[in-house]
């Protein structure tokens, strides 16, 4: 009996310790992983809703005409001020010549008017001197006539002398009045000529404005690069008729790349200007970039959409909004040359050191 009992005890299965050990290891790994994630997210704010942006200049024709010359190709690097397109300028050159001719005619009219003023002014001075001389003659004739009128009564002078004195007085009055009328007419003519000259000067100013405008329009036929960068979306061909306001091509500006990260509004609590940012580019997994938080959008992205939401109507469902945050990229030129606006990136803002 004792032997049978010993055999039965020996035949019992030993407890399996492998499963508890595995569970313990998994639990320990989970705790370590959770602790790392907790520590990481307590110091970082991440989002994958981010992309590279850049300043893109659209080049627009300011005058209409036929394309005469194209000095670039798509995706070509150009420098600011480089001549890229020329529009046939013959029509605008003719308009400039017409404006210059009109200006020259206005200048000649001004010269004639000024000459007339100088001549009339000289004549008025002569007429004024003549009025003074005739006034003196008139005064003498009046005195002689008064003296002869008294002397004719007592017979000191003859009737003929008296009549001659009266005739001399009448002639002096007529001469004085004629000289005075000539002087007044000269003064009126000077005023009239000056008024006409003012009108001519106004016309000359307008002609100068026409010349300046024609020169400006002519300058617009030469289209230059507004910034240094890479051309894109060329939509013109030689001989094509373009209209004023038509977009011809675009230029992606050099050294203007930045990141727009759309963080949830609940993630903005600890994000501040100047904080460092780790950036991962989807197109270049091995590329590690660093950036800096620059500024925040004044409104959520939804407010700038074509049809912004209006929560005052209908049933309301609360949705967490996103706020665009601009991040500057801290990288050398060789690295920036690989990046393109529109590339997707992951960003991680370091909120605590």
ABEGO torsion letter per residue (X at the ends): XAAAAAAAAAABBBBBAAAAAAAAAAAAAAAAAAAAAAAAAAABBBBABBBBBBBBBBBBBABBEBBABBABBBGBBBBBGBBABBBBAAAAAAAAAAAAAAAAAAAAAAAAAAAAAAAAAAAAAAAAAAAAAAAAAAAAAAAAAAAAAAAAAAGABBAAAAAAAAAAAAAAAAAAAAAAAAAAAAAAAAAAAAAAAAAAAAAAAAAAAAAAAAAAAAAAABBBBABBEBBBGBABBBGBBBBBGBBABBBBBBGABBBBBBBBAAAAAABBBGBBBBBBBAABAABBBBBBBABBBABBAAAABABBBBAABEBBBBBBBBBBBBBBBBBBAAAAAABBBGBBBBBBBBABX
